[in-house]
Amino acid sequence: MNIEFWTKTNCPKCSSTSRVLDGRDVTITHRSFDDEPGLVDEAKARGFFEAPVVITPDDAWSGYRPDKLVGLPK
């Protein structure tokens, strides 16, 4: 499974999500709000207003969502 993971520096929710993703059997494509200024507008256009943003083939969400992360392949 390929997951897009949009994050920013010094973000506790991003760090928590990253720790969970590191323990999963997924391929992660990292994108940074710090390195890609236009990514903020893209996130807002999709209805996301907090970091991180996680996009899977079947779902997408923002913020630290352990309820969503638990369903990812181990």
Secondary structure, 3 states (H helix, E strand, C coil): CEEEEEECCCCHHHHHHHHHHHCCCCEEEEEECCCCCHHHHHHHHCCCCCCCEEECCCCEEECCCHHHHCCCCC
